[in-house]
Amino acid sequence: MTARTTGRRRVGPSAAVTEQDAAHLQRSIAALGDYAHVQVHARRVHLSIYTGDHDPIARATPLGSGHYGLSFHSHAGRWERLPVTGNLEFVARVLVQTLAPYLERPGFSDRNGGSGH
């Protein structure tokens, strides 16, 4: 039996990620503000970005040549790609600029968003 192809080529990550990559991205994010609570873990072929113990809010995927793509985890449960490619420092800046509300410390908006009455 011969394997068939459909003519569509799956484009995926070109390299595995390491814990050193995760630490580099985590430091880059923390350097941009009050983000010491943000954690980055090397998961399969992505750098998964967390603000707590729940699902990741974003992920960086290696594209080759030191460049990464950025995706966020939508409310519908799908990964949505952002039109971003660059090194880890650039990805960290774009992440903080575009997803800052999702990077807040868990419970931060609950404490500061209400009237307190």
Secondary structure, DSSP 8 states (H G I E B T S, - for coil): ------S------SS---HHHHHHHHHHHHTTSS-TT-EEEEETTEEEEESSSSS-SEEEEEEETTEEEEEEE-TTS-EEEEEEEE-HHHHHHHHHHHHGGGGS-TTHHHHHHS---
